[in-house]
Amino acid sequence: MKSEVLQQFPHIQLTGFAMLLFLGSFIAVAIQTFKRSARPTFQRISELPLEDN
């Protein structure tokens, strides 16, 4: 069944591009999350639900 679907899809290189785009986005988010310089921002964000306005 998979081969039948792939025979009808002429742009196989788009799947590779989509995979690279996904991996690049995932790595960028992971790097942004684990940067030490972002720690104060995440600390402030984690306390937002506890503040009274």
Secondary structure, DSSP 8 states (H G I E B T S, - for coil): -HHHHHHH---HHHHHHHHHHHHHHHHHHHHHHH-GGGHHHHHHHHTGGG---
